[in-house]
Amino acid sequence: RAVADAVVAEIAAAGVPAVAAYEDLRSERGCSELVARTLDAFGRLDAIVHNAGLLVFEPLEHEPPSWDAVLATSLDAAFHVTRAAWPGMKERGYGRVVFTVSARSMRLKESVASMSAYNAAKMGAFGLMLSVAAEGAEHGIRANAISPVAGTRMSDRRAEAGELAPELAAPGVLYLASDRCDVSGVVLHAEGGAFRTVAWQAGDEIECATPEEIAERWHDIEGVARTP
């Protein structure tokens, strides 16, 4: 609780009202109570930033696995908080939802071993973001995702002082959560104060009748030029 209280104290020192919440977001009840607490304190809910996460390195054969705990924290919580806030956002015709995903789970060259639960949760959050973006379009609700590289309590990555400060990713989160953001279904990667969008690469449609033909024309299907 001390971490949440410290954040509230920092916000309050800037002259802005803030309330700490201590609900366990691994439960649907905790997520609903968080939304209810927010509405009681402020009267409305404009934006949600789903940043709860749990990182556990475990080989596939590890026992007992932390699969359920990781998915409950990183994916289930995002679903239940969004679902609890949805009626109010629809009624007002406005809302901004920011999910947190990871480059580790989106591309093989950036992934590492023993992160099955974490990667599954983050890609689940990506799919959930797309669904929320599609369902919210007609209600003025925009959903996007931040893919941050930052040094937090969850990571032990070594970096120079300030190099991976979470503050460097904050401008991207603030934009996605603001009324200036009118895009939806986008992943914004943030690292060291630089930002770029991330999207899947799509190749051209190539007609193939056999698996052998697919193998022969794989580079065309994948959309990657063959190196001589």
NUMIPA-91122 format. One record per atom (N, C-alpha, C, CB): x, y, z. Coordinates in steps of 0.05 Angstrom, whole numbers, plus 32768, in hexadecimal, padded with zeros to 4 digits. Glycine has a CB too. Layout:
N
XYZ/...
# end
This chain:
228
80107FE88000/800080008000/801180198000/7FEE80008018/80298017800B/803A802F800D/8040803A7FF1/80548028801B/804380297FDD/804880337FC2/803180447FB8/804E801C7FAF/8019803A7FBA/800180497FB1/7FFE80637FC1/7FE880387FB4/800380617FDB/800080797FEC/8015808E7FE4/800480728009/802D80867FDC/804280997FD4/803A80A77FBA/805C808A7FD1/802E80987FA8/802580A57F8F/800F80B97F94/801B808F7F7B/7FFC80B27FA5/7FE680C47FAC/7FF280DE7FB9/7FD280B77FBF/800580DB7FCB/801280F27FD8/801F81047FC3/802680E97FED/802C80F87FAF/803981087F9A/802581177F8A/804A80F57F88/800F810A7F83/7FFA81177F74/7FED812E7F84/7FE581037F6A/7FE781287F9D/7FDB813C7FAE/7FED81547FB2/7FD4812F7FC9/8007814F7FB3/801A81667FB6/801981797F9E/8036815B7FBA/8010816E7F87/800E817F7F6F/7FF2818D7F6E/8012816D7F56/7FE281897F83/7FC881967F85/7FB281887F76/7FCB81B17F7A/7FB5816F7F71/7FA1815F7F63/7F95814A7F75/7FAD81537F48/7F7B81467F76/7F6F81327F87/7F7781167F7D/7F5181347F87/7F7C81047F90/7F8380E87F89/7F7A80D67FA0/7FA180E67F84/7F7480BD7F98/7F6C80A97FAC/7F7A808F7FA6/7F4D80A57FAB/7F8580837FBB/7F9280697FB8/7F7E80537FBB/7FA980667FCD/7F81803E7FAB/7F7080267FAD/7F81800E7FB3/7F5F80237F93/7F777FFC7FC3/7F877FE57FCB/7F7A7FCA7FC3/7F8C7FE57FE9/7F677FCB7FB1/7F597FB27FAA/7F6B7F9F7F9C/7F417FB97F97/7F667F857F9F/7F757F707F91/7F687F6D7F76/7F747F567FA2/7F777F767F61/7F6C7F757F46/7F6C7F5A7F39/7F7B7F897F35/7F767F467F48/7F757F2B7F3D/7F597F1F7F40/7F897F197F4C/7F477F2E7F4D/7F2B7F247F50/7F187F377F42/7F247F217F6E/7F037F2C7F37/7EEF7F3D7F2A/7EE37F517F3E/7ED97F2B7F1D/7EDF7F487F56/7ED37F597F6B/7EE67F717F70/7ECE7F4A7F85/7F007F6C7F72/7F137F827F77/7F127F967F60/7F2E7F777F7A/7F0F7F8D7F48/7F0E7FA07F31/7EF57FB17F32/7F0F7F907F17/7EDF7FA47F38/7EC57FB37F3A/7EC67FC87F51/7EAE7FA07F3F/7ED37FC07F67/7ED57FD27F7E/7EE77FEA7F77/7EDF7FC47F96/7EFB7FE57F67/7F0D7FFB7F5F/7EFE80107F4E/7F257FF07F4F/7EEE80067F3B/7EDE80197F2B/7ECA80287F3C/7ED0800A7F14/7EBD80197F4E/7EA980267F60/7EB6803B7F71/7E9B80117F71/7ECE80357F7C/7EDC80497F8C/7EE380627F7C/7EF6803C7F98/7EEB805E7F63/7EF280757F52/7ED980867F4D/7EFD806B7F37/7EC3807A7F47/7EAA80897F41/7EA180977F5A/7E9580767F37/7EA3808B7F71/7E9B80987F8A/7EAD80B07F90/7E9D80847FA2/7EC680AE7F8A/7ED980C47F90/7ED780DB7F7C/7EF580B97F91/7ED380D57F63/7ED580E97F4E/7EBC80ED7F3D/7EEC80E37F3C/7EA980DC7F40/7E9080DF7F32/7E8F80D57F16/7E8980FC7F32/7EA680D07F0A/7EA780C57EEF/7EC380B87EEA/7EA280DC7EDA/7EC580A97ED5/7EDE809C7ECE/7EE380A17EB0/7EDC807D7ED4/7EF880B17EAB/7EFF80B97E90/7F1280A67E82/7F0A80D57E90/7F25809C7E91/7F3B808C7E85/7F4480767E98/7F52809E7E7D/7F4C80607E8D/7F58804A7E9C/7F7380437E90/7F4480317E9B/7F8680407EA1/7FA180367E98/7FA5801B7EA6/7FB8804B7E9F/7FA580067E96/7FA97FEB7EA1/7FC67FE57EA3/7F9A7FD67E90/7FD27FEA7EBA/7FEF7FE67EBD/7FF77FD07ED0/7FFB80007EC5/7FE37FC37EDC/7FEA7FAD7EEF/7FF87F977EDF/7FD07FA27EFD/800D7F8C7EEB/801C7F777EDD/802B7F667EF1/802E7F837EC9/80317F4E7EE8/80417F3B7EF8/80547F2C7EE5/802F7F287F08/806E7F2D7EEA/80817F207ED9/808E7F097EE8/80967F347ECF/808C7EF17EDD/80987ED97EE9/80A67ECA7ED3/80827EC77EF8/80BF7EC37ED8/80CF7EB37EC5/80CC7E957ECD/80EC7EBB7EC4/80C07E857EBC/80BC7E697EC2/80BE7E587EA9/80A17E647ED0/80CF7E447EA8/80D07E317E92/80B57E237E8F/80E77E1D7E95/80AF7E1A7E78/80957E0D7E73/80907DF67E86/80937E037E57/80A57DE77E8E/80A07DCF7E9F/80A17DD67EBC/80B57DBA7E99/80A37DF07EC3/80A67DF87EDF/808C7DF17EEF/80AC7E167EE1/808F7DE87F07/80797DE27F19/807E7DEE7F34/80747DC37F1C/806A7DFA7F41/80507E017F36/80517E1A7F26/803B7E037F4D/80427E1C7F10/80447E337EFF/80357E4B7F0B/80387E2D7EE4/803D7E637F02/80307E7C7F0B/801D7E877EF6/80457E917F11/80157E757EE4/80047E7D7ECD/7FEB7E8C7ED6/7FFC7E647EBD/7FDC7E817EE9/7FC37E8D7EF1/7FC77EA87EFE/7FB47E7B7F05/7FDB7EAB7F0E/7FE07EC47F1C/7FE87EDA7F08/7FF67EC17F31/7FF97ED37EF5/80027EE77EE1/7FEB7EF07ED0/80197EDB7ED0/7FDB7EDD7EC6/7FC57EE57EB4/7FAF7EF47EC4/7FB87ECC7EA7/7FAB7EED7EDD/7F977EFB7EED/7F9F7F187EF1/7F937EED7F08/7FB97F1D7EF5/7FC37F387EFA/7FC47F487EE0/7FDE7F377F07/7FCF7F3D7ECB/7FD57F4C7EB3/7FBE7F4D7E9E/7FED7F417EA6/7FAD7F397E9F/7F987F377E8B/7F7C7F387E96/7F9B7F1E7E7A/7F767F267EA9/7F5B7F267EB5/7F537F417EC1/7F597F107ECA/7F667F4D7ECF/7F617F677EDC/7F597F7C7EC8/7F797F707EED/7F677F7C7EB1/7F617F8F7E9C/7F457F8B7E92/7F767F8D7E85/7F3D7F727E8E/7F227F6D7E84/7F0D7F757E99/7F1F7F4F7E7E/7F107F6E7EB2/7EFC7F747EC6/7EF97F917ECC/7F027F647EDF/7F107FA07ECD/7F0E7FBD7ED2/7F007FCA7EBB/7F2B7FC97ED6/7F077FC37EA2/7EFB7FCF7E8B/7EDD7FC97E8B/7F087FC47E71/7ED67FB07E91/7EBA7FA87E90/7EAA7FB87EA5/7EB77F8A7E95/7EB67FBC7EBD/7EA87FCB7ED2/7EA47FE87ECB/7EB77FC87EEC/7EB77FF37EBC/7EB680107EB5/7EA580157E9C/7ED1801B7EB1/7EA080007E8D/7E9480027E72/7E7880107E72/7E917FE77E66/7E6680097E84/7E4C80167E83/7E4D80347E86/7E3A800A7E98/7E5E803D7E98/7E60805A7E9C/7E6C80687E85/7E7080607EB5/7E80805C7E79/7E8D80687E61/7E7A80697E4A/7EA680597E59/7E6A80547E46/7E5780537E30/7E4280697E34/7E4A80387E2E/7E38806B7E4D/7E23807F7E53/7E2D809B7E4D/7E1B807C7E70/7E4680A17E53/7E5180BC7E4F/7E5A80C07E32/7E6880C17E61/7E5D80AA7E23/7E6680AC7E08/7E8480B47E06/7E5680C07DF9/7E9380AC7E1A/7EB080B47E1A/7EBF80A17E2C/7EB380D17E23/7ED7809A7E24/7EE9808A7E35/7F0480857E27/7EDC80707E3C/7F1880837E37/7F33807C7E2C/7F3E80647E3D/7F4680947E2D/7F46804F7E2F/7F5080377E3D/7F6C80317E32/7F3C801F7E3A/7F7F80307E44/7F9B802B7E3C/7FA480107E48/7FAE80427E44/7FAA7FFD7E37/7FB47FE37E41/7FD37FE47E40/7FA97FCC7E2F/7FDF7FD27E4F/7FFC7FD07E4E/80047FB57E42/80087FD37E6A/80137FB67E2C/801C7F9E7E1F/803B7F9E7E1F/80127F9C7E01/80477F8B7E12/80647F897E13/80707F807DF8/806D7F767E29/80867F8D7DF0/80937F847DD8/809D7F677DDB/80AB7F977DD1/80A27F5F7DF3/80AC7F437DF8/80987F2F7DED/80B07F3F7E16/807F7F367DED/806A7F237DE5/80617F267DC8/80537F257DF7/806B7F3B7DBB/80607F417DA0/80727F387D89/805C7F5E7D9E/808C7F357D8F/809F7F2D7D7A/80B47F1A7D85/80AC7F467D6D/80B97F057D75/80CC7EF07D7F/80E77EFB7D85/80CE7EDA7D6A/80F17F0D7D75/810D7F177D79/81107F277D93/81157F287D61/80FA7F307D9E/80FB7F3F7DB8/80F27F2E7DCF/80EA7F577DB6/80E97F157DCA/80DF7F047DDF/80F67EF57DEC/80C97EF07DD5/80F17EEB7E04/81057EDA7E11/80F77EC27E1C/81137EEA7E28/81067EAE7E23/80FB7E957E2D/80F07E987E4A/81107E7F7E2D/80DF7E857E51/80D47E837E6C/80C17E997E74/80EB7E827E80/80B47EA57E60/80A07EBB7E66/80857EB47E5A/80AB7ED57E5A/807D7E9B7E5B/80657E927E4E/804C7EA17E59/80617E747E51/80497EA17E73/80327EAE7E7F/80317ECC7E7A/80317EA87E9D/80487ED87E7D/804A7EF57E79/80437EFC7E5C/80667F007E80/804F7EEE7E49/804A7EF47E2D/802D7EEE7E25/805D7EE47E1B/80227ED97E2F/80067ED27E29/7FF47EE87E34/7FFF7EB77E35/7FFA7EF27E4C/7FE97F077E58/7FEA7F207E48/7FF17F0C7E75/80037F287E40/80067F417E31/7FFA7F407E15/80237F487E2F/7FFB7F297E08/7FEE7F277DEE/7FD07F257DF2/7FF87F0E7DDF/7FC77F197E08/7FAB7F1A7E0F/7FA17F367E12/7FA57F0A7E28/7FB17F477E1F/7FAA7F637E23/7FA97F727E08/7FBE7F717E35/7FBA7F6A7DF5/7FBA7F757DDB/7F9F7F6E7DCD/7FD17F6B7DCA/7F987F557DCE/7F7E7F4D7DC2/7F667F5A7DCF/7F7B7F2F7DC3/7F687F5D7DEA/7F527F6A7DF8/7F507F877DF0/7F567F677E17/7F677F947DED/7F677FB07DE4/7F597FB37DC9/7F847FBA7DE2/7F5F7FA17DB6/7F527FA37D9C/7F347F9F7D9E/7F5E7F8E7D89/7F2C7F8D7DAF/7F0F7F887DB3/7F017FA07DBF/7F0A7F707DC5/7F0E7FAC7DD4/7F037FC47DE0/7F027FDB7DCD/7F137FCB7DF9/7F167FDE7DBC/7F177FF37DA8/7F007FF07D94/7F327FF37D99/7EFB7FD77D8C/7EE67FD27D79/7ECA7FD77D85/7EE77FB67D6E/7EC67FCE7D9D/7EAC7FD17DAA/7EA77FED7DB4/7EAA7FBE7DC2/7EBD7FFC7DBA/7EB980177DC4/7EB7802C7DAF/7ECF801E7DD6/7EBD80267D96/7EBE803A7D80/7EA4804B7D7E/7EC3802C7D66/7E8D803E7D7F/7E74804C7D7C/7E6C805B7D95/7E5E80397D74/7E7A80577DAB/7E7380647DC5/7E88807A7DCD/7E7180507DDA/7E9980817DBB/7EAD80957DC2/7EC3808B7DD4/7EA080AD7DCE/7EC680717DD6/7EDB80657DE7/7EF2805C7DD6/7ECF804D7DF8/7F0A80657DDD/7F22805E7DCE/7F33804C7DE0/7F3280777DC5/7F3E80367DD4/7F4F80247DE2/7F6980207DD3/7F4180087DE6/7F7F80237DE1/7F9A80207DD5/7FAC80127DEA/7FA6803B7DCD/7FC5800E7DE2/7FD780007DF5/7FF2800E7DF5/7FDB7FE27DED/7FFF800E7E0C/801A80187E0E/802D7FFF7E11/801D802B7E27/80437FFF7E03/80577FEA7E06/80707FF77E11/805D7FDC7DEA/80737FF97E2B/808980087E37/80A17FF87E3D/807F80167E50/80B880047E3A/80D17FF97E44/80DA800B7E5A/80E77FF67E2D/80D880017E73/80DE80127E8A/80E780017EA2/80C580237E92/80F7800E7EB2/810080007ECA/80EB80047EE0/811B800A7ED3/80DF7FEF7EE9/80CA7FF07EFE/80D17FDC7F14/80AE7FEB7EF2/80BF7FDB7F28/80C27FC77F3D/80C07FAB7F33/80AE7FCB7F53/80B57FA77F1B/80B17F8C7F10/80C97F827F01/80997F8C7EFE/80DC7F947EFB/80F37F8C7EEA/810D7F907EFA/80F37F9C7ED0/81217F817EF1/813C7F847EFD/81507F8B7EE8/81447F6A7F0B/81467F967ED1/81587F9E7EBB/816A7FB57EC4/81487FA57EA2/81847FB27EBF/81977FC77EC6/81987FDC7EB0/81B27FBB7ECB/81997FF57EB8/819A800B7EA5/81A780237EB2/817E80127E9A/81B180357EA2/81BC804E7EAD/81A6805E7EBB/81C9805F7E96/81AE806E7ECE/819A807E7EDE/8189808E7ECB/81A980907EF2/816F808B7ECD/815C809A7EBD/8157808F7EA1/816580B67EBB/8167807C7E98/816580727E7D/814A80657E77/817B805E7E77/814080567E8B/812780487E87/811280517E9C/812A80297E8A/8113806B7EA3/810180767EB7/80E480747EAC/810880937EBD/80D1806A7EBC/80B580697EB4/80AA80847EAA/80A4805F7ECA/80B6809A7EB5/80AC80B57EAD/80B080B97E8F/80BB80CA7EBC/80C380AB7E83/80C880AF7E66/80B180A27E55/80E280A27E5E/80A3808F7E60/808D80837E52/807280917E58/808A80657E5A/807280A07E6E/805980AD7E77/804C80BF7E62/805E80BD7E8F/805A80CF7E52/804D80E07E3E/803C80D07E2B/806180F07E2F/804580B87E23/803580A87E11/801C809E7E1D/804580907E07/801D80967E37/8006808D7E45/7FF280A47E48/800D80827E61/7FFC80BC7E4F/7FEB80D37E53/7FDC80DA7E39/7FFB80EB7E5D/7FEA80D87E23/7FDD80DE7E09/7FC780CA7E04/7FF280DE7DF2/7FCD80B07E06/7FB9809C7E00/7FA1809E7E13/7FC580817E03/7FA480A97E2B/7F8F80AB7E3E/7F8080C67E3C/7F9A80A87E5A/7F8880D77E2A/7F7D80F27E29/7F6880F57E13/7F9381067E24/7F59810B7E14/7F4581107DFF/7F5281187DE5/7F3281257E08/7F6C811E7DE5/7F7B81247DCC/7F7F810B7DBB/7F9681317DD2/7F7D80F47DC8/7F8180DA7DBA/7F6780D17DAD/7F8B80C57DCD/7F6780D17D92/7F4F80C87D84/7F5580B07D72/7F4480DF7D72/7F6B80A17D79/7F7180887D6B/7F6880717D7D/7F8F80867D64/7F66805A7D71/7F5E80437D81/7F6B802A7D75/7F4080407D82/7F7180167D86/7F7D7FFD7D7C/7F9A7FFF7D75/7F6E7FF47D65/7FA980127D82/7FC580177D7B/7FD7800F7D93/7FC980357D74/7FEE80047D8D/80027FFF7DA1/801880147D9F/800E7FE27D9E/801E80227DB4/803280377DB5/804A802D7DC5/802780527DC0/806080297DB9/807880207DC7/808780387DD2/808B800F7DB4/809080367DEB/809E804C7DF8/80B880417E04/808C80597E0E/80CE804F7DFD/80E880467E08/80FB805E7E08/80F3802F7DF7/810480657E20/8119807A7E22/811080957E18/813080717E14/80F6809B7E19/80ED80B57E10/80E680B67DF2/810180CA7E16/80E8809F7DE4/80E1809E7DC8/80C8808C7DC5/80F980927DB7/80B880927DB0/809F80847DAC/809C807B7D8F/808780967DB4/809080647D8C/8089805A7D71/807180487D73/80A1804C7D63/806180467D5E/804B80347D5E/805580187D55/8034803E7D4C/804780047D5E/804E7FE87D57/80367FDB7D4A/80577FD87D71/803B7FCE7D33/80257FC17D24/802F7FA77D19/801A7FD47D0E/801D7F957D13/80247F7C7D06/802B7F817CE9/800D7F677D08/803D7F727CDE/80447F737CC2/80337F607CB2/80627F6D7CBD/80277F6A7C9C/80167F597C8C/80217F577C70/7FF97F657C8B/80247F3E7C67/802E7F3A7C4B/80167F397C38/803D7F1F7C4A/801D7F377C1E/80087F357C09/7FFB7F1A7C0A/80147F3C7BEE/7FE37F187C00/7FD57EFF7BFE/7FE17EEF7BE6/7FB67F027BFC/7FEB7ED87BEC/7FF77EC77BD7/7FE77EAD7BD5/80157EC27BDD/7FDD7EA77BBD/7FCD7E8E7BBA/7FE07E777BB9/7FBC7E907BA0/7FDB7E637BCA/7FEB7E4B7BCB/7FD87E337BCE/7FFF7E4C7BE3/7FDE7E1D7BC1/7FCD7E057BC2/7FD87DEF7BD3/7FC87DFB7BA6/7FF27DF07BD9/7FFE7DDA7BE8/80107DE67BFE/800E7DC87BD5/80167DD67C13/80297DDF7C27/80457DE47C1B/802B7DCB7C3E/804C7DD47C07/80667DD87BFA/80687DF37BEC/806C7DC27BE5/80527DFC7BE0/80517E167BD3/80527E2C7BE8/80377E197BC2/80457E287BFF/80477E3B7C15/80647E3E7C1E/80357E337C2C/80727E277C21/808E7E287C29/809F7E367C15/80987E0B7C2C/809A7E327BFB/80AA7E3F7BE6/80A57E5D7BE5/80A37E327BCB/808D7E657BEA/80877E827BE8/80847E8F7C03/806D7E857BD8/80907E837C18/808C7E8D7C33/80947EAA7C36/809C7E7C7C46/80AA7EB37C2A/80B47ECE7C2D/80A07EE27C21/80CF7ED17C20/80927EDA7C0B/807E7EEB7C00/80667EED7C12/80757EE17BE4/805E7ED77C1D/80477ED67C30/804D7EE67C49/803F7EB97C37/80657EE47C53/806D7EF17C6B/80717F0F7C66/80867EE57C77/80757F177C4E/807A7F337C47/80967F3C7C4C/80677F447C58/80A97F297C4D/80C57F2F7C51/80D47F287C37/80D17F207C69/80E37F3B7C2D/80F27F367C15/81077F217C19/80FF7F507C0B/810A7F0F7C06/811E7EF97C08/813A7F057C03/81177EE37BF4/814D7EFE7C14/81687F087C11/81777EF57BFD/81777F087C2C/81837F007BE8/81917EEF7BD4/81A77EDF7BE2/819C7F007BBE/
# end
